[in-house]
Amino acid sequence: MALLQLRYLGDPILRKKAKPLEEVSEETLRLIEDMTETMYFNEGVGLAAPQIGVSQRVIVFDNVQAGYRNDPQALINPEIITGEGSMKAEEGCLCIPEVRDVVERKEKVVVKALNKEGQEVRIEAEGLPARILQHEIDHLEGILFIDRLGALKKKLALSRWKKARKELEARDTA
């Protein structure tokens, strides 16, 4: 397994729609392992392939209901089939460190995808697991959580990111 380099807001790959996979290959399984290691190293609960510079429809996420780091999951070509209800909660993103804000999402979702064995699965999720899935699937569409904020909140978030990015760059070059 290997740690992968995160991409940050401003990288064009984060705004591109990721490409579907035709099959689950050995390369896909290595990608999933590396993404999972990278997600946990960065203390995340989800990671989409574009966040590490790969334009493929692959996400990994922590099954938070089983306890953090106890049950990592992966989905290939995930899509939200249905969603209902509404909930607001704070979100952040590994691609926009140090920036968090309240985002409205569906309370419940049903997601269809392939698992890492290449079998079609349907996942019904509610609450935090539903939020994680929606956030990561948004990444596959080139959508970031700040895009779901109102104009003023988005402007403030971008301002916080600009400051945080300078601090990150200074730390990385030190």
C-alpha positions as CSV (number, residue, x, y, z in Angstrom):
1,M,0.0,0.0,0.0
2,A,1.1,3.6,-0.6
3,L,0.0,7.0,0.5
4,L,-1.3,9.1,-2.3
5,Q,-0.9,12.9,-2.8
6,L,-4.1,14.8,-2.1
7,R,-5.2,17.4,-4.6
8,Y,-6.4,20.7,-3.3
9,L,-9.0,23.2,-4.4
10,G,-7.7,24.9,-7.5
11,D,-6.6,21.6,-9.1
12,P,-8.6,21.2,-12.4
13,I,-9.2,17.4,-11.8
14,L,-11.5,18.3,-8.9
15,R,-13.9,20.0,-11.3
16,K,-14.0,17.3,-13.9
17,K,-16.6,14.5,-14.1
18,A,-14.9,11.3,-13.4
19,K,-15.0,8.4,-15.9
20,P,-16.8,5.2,-15.2
21,L,-14.8,1.9,-14.9
22,E,-15.6,-0.9,-17.3
23,E,-14.2,-3.6,-14.9
24,V,-12.7,-4.1,-11.5
25,S,-9.1,-4.9,-12.2
26,E,-6.0,-5.6,-10.0
27,E,-5.1,-2.0,-10.6
28,T,-8.5,-0.9,-9.3
29,L,-8.0,-3.0,-6.2
30,R,-4.6,-1.5,-5.6
31,L,-6.1,2.0,-6.1
32,I,-8.8,1.1,-3.5
33,E,-6.1,-0.1,-1.0
34,D,-4.0,3.1,-1.5
35,M,-7.0,5.4,-1.3
36,T,-8.1,3.7,2.0
37,E,-4.7,4.1,3.5
38,T,-4.6,7.8,2.3
39,M,-8.1,8.5,3.7
40,Y,-7.1,7.1,7.2
41,F,-3.7,8.8,7.2
42,N,-5.5,12.1,6.7
43,E,-8.1,11.2,9.3
44,G,-10.9,11.3,6.7
45,V,-14.2,9.3,6.5
46,G,-14.3,9.3,2.7
47,L,-12.2,9.8,-0.3
48,A,-13.0,9.9,-4.1
49,A,-10.4,9.1,-6.8
50,P,-10.4,12.6,-8.2
51,Q,-9.1,13.8,-4.8
52,I,-5.9,12.0,-5.5
53,G,-5.7,12.9,-9.2
54,V,-7.4,9.9,-10.7
55,S,-10.4,10.6,-13.0
56,Q,-12.3,7.3,-12.2
57,R,-15.6,6.7,-10.5
58,V,-14.2,5.1,-7.3
59,I,-14.9,6.1,-3.7
60,V,-13.7,4.7,-0.4
61,F,-15.4,5.5,2.9
62,D,-15.4,4.4,6.5
63,N,-18.5,2.5,7.7
64,V,-18.7,4.8,10.7
65,Q,-21.5,2.7,12.2
66,A,-19.0,-0.1,12.8
67,G,-16.6,2.3,14.6
68,Y,-13.9,4.4,12.9
69,R,-11.3,2.3,11.0
70,N,-13.1,-1.0,11.6
71,D,-14.9,-1.4,8.3
72,P,-13.6,0.5,5.3
73,Q,-15.8,0.2,2.2
74,A,-15.3,0.9,-1.5
75,L,-17.7,1.6,-4.3
76,I,-17.1,1.6,-8.1
77,N,-19.4,3.7,-10.4
78,P,-21.7,4.7,-7.5
79,E,-24.9,6.6,-8.2
80,I,-27.6,7.9,-6.0
81,I,-30.9,6.2,-7.0
82,T,-33.2,7.9,-4.5
83,G,-32.9,10.5,-1.7
84,E,-35.4,11.8,0.8
85,G,-35.7,14.1,3.7
86,S,-33.3,16.9,4.5
87,M,-30.6,17.5,7.1
88,K,-28.1,20.2,7.8
89,A,-24.7,19.5,9.3
90,E,-21.1,20.7,9.2
91,E,-18.9,19.3,6.5
92,G,-15.2,19.6,5.6
93,C,-13.1,18.1,2.9
94,L,-9.6,16.7,2.6
95,C,-9.2,18.9,-0.5
96,I,-10.0,22.1,1.3
97,P,-8.3,21.7,4.7
98,E,-9.2,23.9,7.5
99,V,-12.5,25.0,5.9
100,R,-15.8,23.7,7.3
101,D,-19.4,24.9,7.0
102,V,-23.0,23.7,7.3
103,V,-24.3,22.0,4.2
104,E,-27.8,20.7,3.5
105,R,-28.1,17.1,2.2
106,K,-30.7,14.4,1.8
107,E,-31.3,12.6,5.1
108,K,-31.6,9.2,3.4
109,V,-30.2,7.9,0.2
110,V,-30.1,4.7,-1.8
111,V,-26.9,4.2,-3.8
112,K,-26.3,1.6,-6.6
113,A,-22.7,0.6,-7.4
114,L,-20.2,-2.2,-7.8
115,N,-18.3,-3.5,-4.9
116,K,-14.6,-4.4,-5.1
117,E,-15.6,-7.9,-6.2
118,G,-17.4,-6.4,-9.2
119,Q,-20.9,-7.3,-7.9
120,E,-23.7,-4.9,-8.1
121,V,-24.8,-3.6,-4.6
122,R,-27.5,-1.3,-3.3
123,I,-26.8,0.6,-0.1
124,E,-29.4,2.3,2.0
125,A,-27.9,5.0,4.2
126,E,-29.2,7.5,6.7
127,G,-27.7,10.3,8.7
128,L,-23.9,10.6,8.6
129,P,-23.3,7.6,6.3
130,A,-25.8,9.2,3.8
131,R,-23.9,12.5,4.1
132,I,-20.5,10.8,3.4
133,L,-21.9,9.0,0.3
134,Q,-23.4,12.2,-1.1
135,H,-20.2,14.2,-0.5
136,E,-18.0,11.6,-2.2
137,I,-20.3,11.0,-5.1
138,D,-20.4,14.8,-5.6
139,H,-16.6,14.6,-6.1
140,L,-17.2,12.2,-9.0
141,E,-19.3,14.9,-10.6
142,G,-16.8,17.7,-10.0
143,I,-18.8,19.2,-7.2
144,L,-17.2,20.3,-3.9
145,F,-19.1,20.9,-0.7
146,I,-18.5,24.7,-0.9
147,D,-20.6,24.6,-4.2
148,R,-23.6,23.7,-2.0
149,L,-23.3,26.9,0.1
150,G,-25.0,30.2,-0.5
151,A,-23.0,32.9,-2.3
152,L,-21.9,34.7,0.8
153,K,-21.0,31.6,2.7
154,K,-19.1,30.3,-0.3
155,K,-17.2,33.6,-0.6
156,L,-16.2,33.4,3.1
157,A,-15.2,29.7,2.7
158,L,-13.0,30.6,-0.2
159,S,-11.4,33.4,1.8
160,R,-10.6,31.0,4.6
161,W,-9.2,28.5,2.1
162,K,-6.9,31.2,0.6
163,K,-5.4,31.8,4.1
164,A,-5.2,28.1,4.9
165,R,-3.5,27.3,1.6
166,K,-0.8,29.9,2.2
167,E,-0.2,28.3,5.6
168,L,-0.1,24.8,4.0
169,E,2.4,26.0,1.3
170,A,4.6,27.6,3.9
171,R,4.6,24.4,6.0
172,D,5.3,22.2,2.9
173,T,8.3,24.3,1.9
174,A,9.8,24.6,5.4
